[in-house]
Amino acid sequence: MPKMKTKKSAAKRYSFTGSGKVKYKKQNLRHILTKKSSKRKRNLRHAGILSSDNVGVIKKKLLPYG
């Protein structure tokens, strides 16, 4: 059986923590920043953790060797 291919778009968007959780960069911090509050922009800087019900899809289908 051939090796499974990693979805490269997912590999650029997600990464795994040491405990197996999935990290991602939050959206809405690229442009039109003047109308967003400083508090909102500050909270968007930190990485988000994907909810546990979506982790299986990422691990199995998109990043099989992650």
C-alpha positions as protocol buffer text, in pm:
chain_id: "A"
residue {
  index: 1
  type: MET
  ca { x: 0 y: 0 z: 0 }
}
residue {
  index: 2
  type: PRO
  ca { x: 145 y: 343 z: -92 }
}
residue {
  index: 3
  type: LYS
  ca { x: 218 y: 612 z: 160 }
}
residue {
  index: 4
  type: MET
  ca { x: -57 y: 862 z: 237 }
}
residue {
  index: 5
  type: LYS
  ca { x: 8 y: 1217 z: 123 }
}
residue {
  index: 6
  type: THR
  ca { x: -9 y: 1504 z: 369 }
}
residue {
  index: 7
  type: LYS
  ca { x: -243 y: 1786 z: 266 }
}
residue {
  index: 8
  type: LYS
  ca { x: 14 y: 2063 z: 232 }
}
residue {
  index: 9
  type: SER
  ca { x: -242 y: 2339 z: 286 }
}
residue {
  index: 10
  type: ALA
  ca { x: -331 y: 2185 z: 624 }
}
residue {
  index: 11
  type: ALA
  ca { x: 36 y: 2138 z: 712 }
}
residue {
  index: 12
  type: LYS
  ca { x: 90 y: 2513 z: 671 }
}
residue {
  index: 13
  type: ARG
  ca { x: -212 y: 2599 z: 887 }
}
residue {
  index: 14
  type: TYR
  ca { x: -194 y: 2351 z: 1174 }
}
residue {
  index: 15
  type: SER
  ca { x: 73 y: 2212 z: 1403 }
}
residue {
  index: 16
  type: PHE
  ca { x: 65 y: 1973 z: 1696 }
}
residue {
  index: 17
  type: THR
  ca { x: 156 y: 2044 z: 2056 }
}
residue {
  index: 18
  type: GLY
  ca { x: 352 y: 1797 z: 2264 }
}
residue {
  index: 19
  type: SER
  ca { x: 35 y: 1660 z: 2421 }
}
residue {
  index: 20
  type: GLY
  ca { x: -132 y: 1605 z: 2081 }
}
residue {
  index: 21
  type: LYS
  ca { x: -356 y: 1910 z: 2065 }
}
residue {
  index: 22
  type: VAL
  ca { x: -383 y: 2101 z: 1737 }
}
residue {
  index: 23
  type: LYS
  ca { x: -259 y: 2463 z: 1722 }
}
residue {
  index: 24
  type: TYR
  ca { x: -358 y: 2719 z: 1458 }
}
residue {
  index: 25
  type: LYS
  ca { x: -314 y: 3090 z: 1393 }
}
residue {
  index: 26
  type: LYS
  ca { x: -628 y: 3292 z: 1452 }
}
residue {
  index: 27
  type: GLN
  ca { x: -785 y: 3479 z: 1162 }
}
residue {
  index: 28
  type: ASN
  ca { x: -881 y: 3850 z: 1124 }
}
residue {
  index: 29
  type: LEU
  ca { x: -539 y: 4004 z: 1190 }
}
residue {
  index: 30
  type: ARG
  ca { x: -427 y: 4082 z: 833 }
}
residue {
  index: 31
  type: HIS
  ca { x: -598 y: 4404 z: 724 }
}
residue {
  index: 32
  type: ILE
  ca { x: -870 y: 4655 z: 822 }
}
residue {
  index: 33
  type: LEU
  ca { x: -714 y: 4677 z: 1167 }
}
residue {
  index: 34
  type: THR
  ca { x: -815 y: 5034 z: 1247 }
}
residue {
  index: 35
  type: LYS
  ca { x: -1172 y: 4947 z: 1344 }
}
residue {
  index: 36
  type: LYS
  ca { x: -1068 y: 4657 z: 1566 }
}
residue {
  index: 37
  type: SER
  ca { x: -997 y: 4730 z: 1929 }
}
residue {
  index: 38
  type: SER
  ca { x: -652 y: 4688 z: 2082 }
}
residue {
  index: 39
  type: LYS
  ca { x: -786 y: 4418 z: 2314 }
}
residue {
  index: 40
  type: ARG
  ca { x: -927 y: 4220 z: 2021 }
}
residue {
  index: 41
  type: LYS
  ca { x: -602 y: 4246 z: 1822 }
}
residue {
  index: 42
  type: ARG
  ca { x: -397 y: 4146 z: 2127 }
}
residue {
  index: 43
  type: ASN
  ca { x: -610 y: 3834 z: 2181 }
}
residue {
  index: 44
  type: LEU
  ca { x: -584 y: 3739 z: 1813 }
}
residue {
  index: 45
  type: ARG
  ca { x: -202 y: 3726 z: 1834 }
}
residue {
  index: 46
  type: HIS
  ca { x: -200 y: 3411 z: 2045 }
}
residue {
  index: 47
  type: ALA
  ca { x: -234 y: 3069 z: 1887 }
}
residue {
  index: 48
  type: GLY
  ca { x: -571 y: 2897 z: 1909 }
}
residue {
  index: 49
  type: ILE
  ca { x: -628 y: 2538 z: 2017 }
}
residue {
  index: 50
  type: LEU
  ca { x: -865 y: 2337 z: 1801 }
}
residue {
  index: 51
  type: SER
  ca { x: -1162 y: 2177 z: 1977 }
}
residue {
  index: 52
  type: SER
  ca { x: -1129 y: 1807 z: 2048 }
}
residue {
  index: 53
  type: ASP
  ca { x: -1411 y: 1697 z: 1813 }
}
residue {
  index: 54
  type: ASN
  ca { x: -1221 y: 1832 z: 1510 }
}
residue {
  index: 55
  type: VAL
  ca { x: -881 y: 1693 z: 1605 }
}
residue {
  index: 56
  type: GLY
  ca { x: -961 y: 1347 z: 1466 }
}
residue {
  index: 57
  type: VAL
  ca { x: -1036 y: 1482 z: 1120 }
}
residue {
  index: 58
  type: ILE
  ca { x: -711 y: 1677 z: 1109 }
}
residue {
  index: 59
  type: LYS
  ca { x: -501 y: 1383 z: 1229 }
}
residue {
  index: 60
  type: LYS
  ca { x: -663 y: 1113 z: 1017 }
}
residue {
  index: 61
  type: LYS
  ca { x: -735 y: 1281 z: 684 }
}
residue {
  index: 62
  type: LEU
  ca { x: -519 y: 1591 z: 654 }
}
residue {
  index: 63
  type: LEU
  ca { x: -203 y: 1523 z: 853 }
}
residue {
  index: 64
  type: PRO
  ca { x: -172 y: 1144 z: 872 }
}
residue {
  index: 65
  type: TYR
  ca { x: 193 y: 1152 z: 985 }
}
residue {
  index: 66
  type: GLY
  ca { x: 156 y: 1447 z: 1222 }
}
